[in-house]
Amino acid sequence: MEQKVNLEIEITDDGSATILVPELNEHYHSVRGALTESNHIYRDSAFLHRCNMGGTARLRLLEIGFGTGLNAVVTAMVAKEQNPVHYITLEKYPLDSDLTSQLNYNKLVDKDLYRLILEAEWNNPVAITPYFTLEKRSADYLTADLPSGIDVVYFDAFAPEKQPEMWSAEAFGRLVNTMNSGAVLTTYCSKGVIRRLLESLGLTVERIAGPAGGKREILRATTP
Ligand SMILES: C[S@@+](CC[C@H](N)C(=O)[O-])C[C@H]1O[C@@H](n2cnc3c(N)ncnc32)[C@H](O)[C@@H]1O
């Protein structure tokens, strides 16, 4: 995939904005609801689920594809004293601020947190709140050194049909090597081939309900 050009903003079914990449005919989020997707698939089914499992003081979370920062802000909004997080996110093509400033998230999320997240320096950890440290890495997931000791993975790459190299056995093998025991990965993609791939790498994979009004099922995978 080459650097994106001519990105367009669209409004999804829940009223929150997303970005369309016309040359891929691919959106950054579900057109059924961008905010609904971030809240359900990533914040609730991965981060809060892992928090509820207990056992780790400050969780280390790895997101594949920072994009608009929507997954980051909804996570920051629930990161509290009892569930602090170090949020590491990889992005090969950071978006321009003139585009992110046109998204309508300020009306839907904590706008001060969102501004801090967008403006945070790249490639250095930044304490956005006492409970949410953000590390935006300007990096290619396929070739960069990956962080270690990860408890939660938000796997939010473009779809396998559009960017198959992000979903290869080799790439998932590297990703699973970053994960601690009892770590949780979620993705919107529920394809059997991805479920079997994650199982072949030793993870226990569940198909769980997707967001209301959106995809029927999503995947949640847990390391032994
Ligand atoms: C589905 S969007 C992610 C949406 C994002 N999580 C959000 O909350 O807005 C996929 C993201 O992966 C990024 N991406 C594509 N190829 C990548 C690569 N090789 N390494 C890192 N990021 C990549 C894209 O630029 C895009 O921002």
Ligand as a Chemical Component Dictionary entry (heavy atoms), coordinates in Angstrom:
data_LIG
# 
_chem_comp.id                   LIG 
_chem_comp.type                 NON-POLYMER 
_chem_comp.pdbx_formal_charge   0 
_chem_comp.three_letter_code    LIG 
# 
loop_
_chem_comp_atom.comp_id 
_chem_comp_atom.atom_id 
_chem_comp_atom.alt_atom_id 
_chem_comp_atom.type_symbol 
_chem_comp_atom.charge 
_chem_comp_atom.model_Cartn_x 
_chem_comp_atom.model_Cartn_y 
_chem_comp_atom.model_Cartn_z 
_chem_comp_atom.pdbx_ordinal 
LIG C1  C1  C 0  -8.503 0.728  10.078 1  
LIG S1  S1  S 1  -7.377 2.085  10.214 2  
LIG C2  C2  C 0  -7.153 2.267  11.957 3  
LIG C3  C3  C 0  -8.170 3.161  12.628 4  
LIG C4  C4  C 0  -7.693 3.664  13.971 5  
LIG N1  N1  N 0  -7.463 2.620  14.936 6  
LIG C5  C5  C 0  -8.619 4.739  14.535 7  
LIG O1  O1  O 0  -9.030 4.635  15.733 8  
LIG O2  O2  O -1 -8.888 5.682  13.819 9  
LIG C6  C6  C 0  -5.849 1.277  9.766  10 
LIG C7  C7  C 0  -4.605 2.108  10.060 11 
LIG O3  O3  O 0  -3.426 1.342  9.804  12 
LIG C8  C8  C 0  -2.441 2.195  9.244  13 
LIG N2  N2  N 0  -1.430 1.372  8.560  14 
LIG C9  C9  C 0  -1.478 0.847  7.317  15 
LIG N3  N3  N 0  -0.367 0.129  7.065  16 
LIG C10 C10 C 0  0.392  0.180  8.183  17 
LIG C11 C11 C 0  1.654  -0.378 8.547  18 
LIG N4  N4  N 0  2.334  -1.147 7.700  19 
LIG N5  N5  N 0  2.155  -0.101 9.762  20 
LIG C12 C12 C 0  1.447  0.695  10.639 21 
LIG N6  N6  N 0  0.244  1.231  10.353 22 
LIG C13 C13 C 0  -0.278 0.985  9.137  23 
LIG C14 C14 C 0  -3.261 3.075  8.317  24 
LIG O4  O4  O 0  -2.563 4.252  7.940  25 
LIG C15 C15 C 0  -4.485 3.358  9.178  26 
LIG O5  O5  O 0  -4.293 4.484  9.990  27 
# 
loop_
_chem_comp_bond.comp_id 
_chem_comp_bond.atom_id_1 
_chem_comp_bond.atom_id_2 
_chem_comp_bond.value_order 
_chem_comp_bond.pdbx_ordinal 
LIG C1  S1  SING 1  
LIG S1  C2  SING 2  
LIG S1  C6  SING 3  
LIG C2  C3  SING 4  
LIG C3  C4  SING 5  
LIG C4  N1  SING 6  
LIG C4  C5  SING 7  
LIG C5  O1  DOUB 8  
LIG C5  O2  SING 9  
LIG C6  C7  SING 10 
LIG C7  O3  SING 11 
LIG C7  C15 SING 12 
LIG O3  C8  SING 13 
LIG C8  N2  SING 14 
LIG C8  C14 SING 15 
LIG N2  C9  SING 16 
LIG N2  C13 SING 17 
LIG C9  N3  DOUB 18 
LIG N3  C10 SING 19 
LIG C10 C11 SING 20 
LIG C10 C13 DOUB 21 
LIG C11 N4  SING 22 
LIG C11 N5  DOUB 23 
LIG N5  C12 SING 24 
LIG C12 N6  DOUB 25 
LIG N6  C13 SING 26 
LIG C14 O4  SING 27 
LIG C14 C15 SING 28 
LIG C15 O5  SING 29 
# 
